[in-house]
Amino acid sequence: MSRTLDMLLQNMSEKNATLLTHSINVAKLSMVIAKNMGMDEEFYYTAGLLHDVGKLLIPNALLDKSIPIGQEEQQILKNHSYWGAEMLKVMGFEEFYTTTLRHHDDMPDLPLSVQIVAIADKFEAMTSLWRQYRKAMTAKEAIGKLKDMGIFSPVIIQALENSQKEFVIKDNRALG
Protein backbone atom coordinates (compact mmCIF):
# COMPACT_ATOMS: atom_id res chain seq x y z
CA MET A 1 0.00 0.00 0.00
CA SER A 2 2.79 2.44 0.87
CA ARG A 3 4.43 2.08 -2.53
CA THR A 4 1.15 2.71 -4.36
CA LEU A 5 0.39 5.69 -2.14
CA ASP A 6 3.86 7.12 -2.82
CA MET A 7 3.27 6.69 -6.55
CA LEU A 8 -0.07 8.52 -6.37
CA LEU A 9 1.47 11.38 -4.39
CA GLN A 10 4.35 11.61 -6.88
CA ASN A 11 1.83 11.78 -9.72
CA MET A 12 -0.10 14.50 -7.90
CA SER A 13 3.10 16.48 -7.38
CA GLU A 14 4.06 16.18 -11.04
CA LYS A 15 0.53 17.00 -12.18
CA ASN A 16 0.02 20.11 -10.11
CA ALA A 17 1.99 21.36 -7.08
CA THR A 18 -1.07 23.10 -5.66
CA LEU A 19 -3.03 19.84 -5.77
CA LEU A 20 -0.42 18.10 -3.64
CA THR A 21 -0.09 21.04 -1.22
CA HIS A 22 -3.88 21.18 -0.77
CA SER A 23 -4.05 17.41 -0.23
CA ILE A 24 -1.26 17.49 2.38
CA ASN A 25 -2.99 20.36 4.22
CA VAL A 26 -6.32 18.50 4.16
CA ALA A 27 -4.53 15.37 5.41
CA LYS A 28 -2.99 17.27 8.34
CA LEU A 29 -6.28 18.92 9.26
CA SER A 30 -8.19 15.61 8.97
CA MET A 31 -5.60 13.91 11.18
CA VAL A 32 -5.76 16.59 13.88
CA ILE A 33 -9.57 16.62 13.86
CA ALA A 34 -9.52 12.83 14.22
CA LYS A 35 -6.98 13.10 17.05
CA ASN A 36 -9.20 15.59 18.88
CA MET A 37 -12.10 13.16 18.49
CA GLY A 38 -10.10 10.11 19.63
CA MET A 39 -10.26 8.51 16.19
CA ASP A 40 -7.74 6.77 13.91
CA GLU A 41 -5.31 9.54 12.92
CA GLU A 42 -3.50 7.49 10.25
CA PHE A 43 -6.75 6.61 8.46
CA TYR A 44 -7.82 10.26 8.30
CA TYR A 45 -4.39 11.46 7.25
CA THR A 46 -4.44 9.04 4.32
CA ALA A 47 -8.09 9.86 3.52
CA GLY A 48 -7.13 13.54 3.35
CA LEU A 49 -4.18 12.80 1.08
CA LEU A 50 -6.36 10.83 -1.32
CA HIS A 51 -9.60 12.85 -1.30
CA ASP A 52 -8.78 14.71 -4.55
CA VAL A 53 -6.84 11.95 -6.35
CA GLY A 54 -9.42 12.06 -9.15
CA LYS A 55 -8.06 15.48 -10.13
CA LEU A 56 -5.20 13.58 -11.75
CA LEU A 57 -7.68 13.10 -14.60
CA ILE A 58 -8.61 16.82 -14.88
CA PRO A 59 -6.70 18.96 -17.40
CA ASN A 60 -4.21 21.35 -15.78
CA ALA A 61 -5.70 24.24 -17.76
CA LEU A 62 -8.89 23.78 -15.73
CA LEU A 63 -7.15 23.15 -12.40
CA ASP A 64 -5.01 26.27 -12.79
CA LYS A 65 -7.80 28.60 -13.93
CA SER A 66 -7.59 31.94 -12.12
CA ILE A 67 -11.16 33.06 -12.82
CA PRO A 68 -14.50 31.51 -11.85
CA ILE A 69 -15.40 28.58 -14.08
CA GLY A 70 -18.52 27.92 -16.16
CA GLN A 71 -21.15 25.20 -15.71
CA GLU A 72 -19.58 22.77 -18.16
CA GLU A 73 -16.20 23.11 -16.45
CA GLN A 74 -17.85 22.74 -13.03
CA GLN A 75 -19.34 19.43 -14.17
CA ILE A 76 -15.92 18.18 -15.28
CA LEU A 77 -14.47 19.18 -11.89
CA LYS A 78 -17.34 17.51 -10.00
CA ASN A 79 -16.50 14.22 -11.70
CA HIS A 80 -13.13 14.10 -9.92
CA SER A 81 -14.78 12.64 -6.81
CA TYR A 82 -16.27 9.72 -8.72
CA TRP A 83 -13.17 9.15 -10.81
CA GLY A 84 -10.95 9.23 -7.73
CA ALA A 85 -13.15 6.81 -5.79
CA GLU A 86 -13.20 4.36 -8.68
CA MET A 87 -9.43 4.68 -9.11
CA LEU A 88 -8.89 3.92 -5.42
CA LYS A 89 -11.17 0.89 -5.58
CA VAL A 90 -9.19 -0.56 -8.50
CA MET A 91 -5.89 0.15 -6.69
CA GLY A 92 -6.99 -1.64 -3.50
CA PHE A 93 -7.81 1.43 -1.38
CA GLU A 94 -11.48 0.53 -0.90
CA GLU A 95 -11.53 1.89 2.67
CA PHE A 96 -11.19 5.42 1.22
CA TYR A 97 -13.86 5.00 -1.45
CA THR A 98 -16.71 6.74 0.41
CA THR A 99 -14.65 9.67 1.72
CA THR A 100 -13.28 10.31 -1.78
CA LEU A 101 -16.65 9.87 -3.51
CA ARG A 102 -18.73 12.01 -1.15
CA HIS A 103 -16.41 14.72 0.23
CA HIS A 104 -18.22 17.38 -1.85
CA ASP A 105 -21.76 16.21 -0.99
CA ASP A 106 -23.29 19.02 1.05
CA MET A 107 -25.91 16.92 2.83
CA PRO A 108 -26.65 16.52 6.53
CA ASP A 109 -26.65 12.69 6.40
CA LEU A 110 -22.98 12.25 5.49
CA PRO A 111 -21.10 9.56 7.41
CA LEU A 112 -18.79 10.91 10.12
CA SER A 113 -15.70 9.86 8.15
CA VAL A 114 -16.82 11.88 5.13
CA GLN A 115 -17.70 14.89 7.27
CA ILE A 116 -14.21 15.00 8.78
CA VAL A 117 -12.51 15.06 5.37
CA ALA A 118 -15.14 17.40 3.88
CA ILE A 119 -14.72 19.92 6.72
CA ALA A 120 -10.93 19.78 6.43
CA ASP A 121 -11.21 20.22 2.64
CA LYS A 122 -13.60 23.17 2.83
CA PHE A 123 -11.67 24.84 5.62
CA GLU A 124 -8.37 24.52 3.76
CA ALA A 125 -9.91 25.87 0.56
CA MET A 126 -11.52 28.82 2.35
CA THR A 127 -8.37 29.83 4.23
CA SER A 128 -5.70 29.11 1.64
CA LEU A 129 -3.89 31.80 -0.28
CA TRP A 130 -3.57 29.74 -3.47
CA ARG A 131 -7.12 30.42 -4.72
CA GLN A 132 -6.41 33.28 -7.11
CA TYR A 133 -10.06 34.10 -7.79
CA ARG A 134 -11.00 35.03 -4.23
CA LYS A 135 -9.53 36.37 -1.01
CA ALA A 136 -8.60 33.93 1.75
CA MET A 137 -10.77 33.91 4.88
CA THR A 138 -9.44 33.89 8.41
CA ALA A 139 -9.76 30.63 10.35
CA LYS A 140 -12.51 32.21 12.46
CA GLU A 141 -14.48 33.30 9.37
CA ALA A 142 -14.15 29.87 7.78
CA ILE A 143 -15.31 28.08 10.93
CA GLY A 144 -18.27 30.46 11.12
CA LYS A 145 -19.16 29.67 7.52
CA LEU A 146 -18.95 25.92 8.17
CA LYS A 147 -21.29 26.34 11.15
CA ASP A 148 -23.69 28.44 9.09
CA MET A 149 -23.95 25.69 6.47
CA GLY A 150 -25.87 23.66 9.05
CA ILE A 151 -24.93 20.29 7.56
CA PHE A 152 -21.91 19.23 9.60
CA SER A 153 -21.78 17.74 13.06
CA PRO A 154 -21.04 20.43 15.67
CA VAL A 155 -18.68 17.93 17.33
CA ILE A 156 -16.47 17.84 14.24
CA ILE A 157 -16.51 21.61 13.86
CA GLN A 158 -15.53 21.91 17.52
CA ALA A 159 -12.66 19.49 16.92
CA LEU A 160 -11.55 21.72 14.03
CA GLU A 161 -11.75 24.78 16.28
CA ASN A 162 -9.68 22.97 18.90
CA SER A 163 -7.14 22.02 16.23
CA GLN A 164 -6.82 25.65 15.21
CA LYS A 165 -6.06 26.58 18.80
CA GLU A 166 -3.34 23.91 18.82
CA PHE A 167 -1.79 25.29 15.61
CA VAL A 168 -1.90 28.84 16.94
CA ILE A 169 -0.23 27.77 20.18
CA LYS A 170 2.38 25.52 18.52
CA ASP A 171 3.18 27.61 15.44
CA ASN A 172 1.96 31.04 16.55
CA ARG A 173 -0.31 30.96 13.51
CA ALA A 174 -3.27 29.02 12.16
CA LEU A 175 -2.87 26.41 9.46
CA GLY A 176 -4.26 27.53 6.15
Secondary structure, DSSP 8 states (H G I E B T S, - for coil): -HHHHHHHHHHHHHH-HHHHHHHHHHHHHHHHHHHHTT--HHHHHHHHHHTTGGGGGS-HHHHT--S---HHHHHHHHHHHHHHHHHHHHTT-GGGHHHHHHTT---TT--HHHHHHHHHHHHHHHH-S--TTS----HHHHHHHHHHH--S-HHHHHHHHHHHHHHHHHHSS---
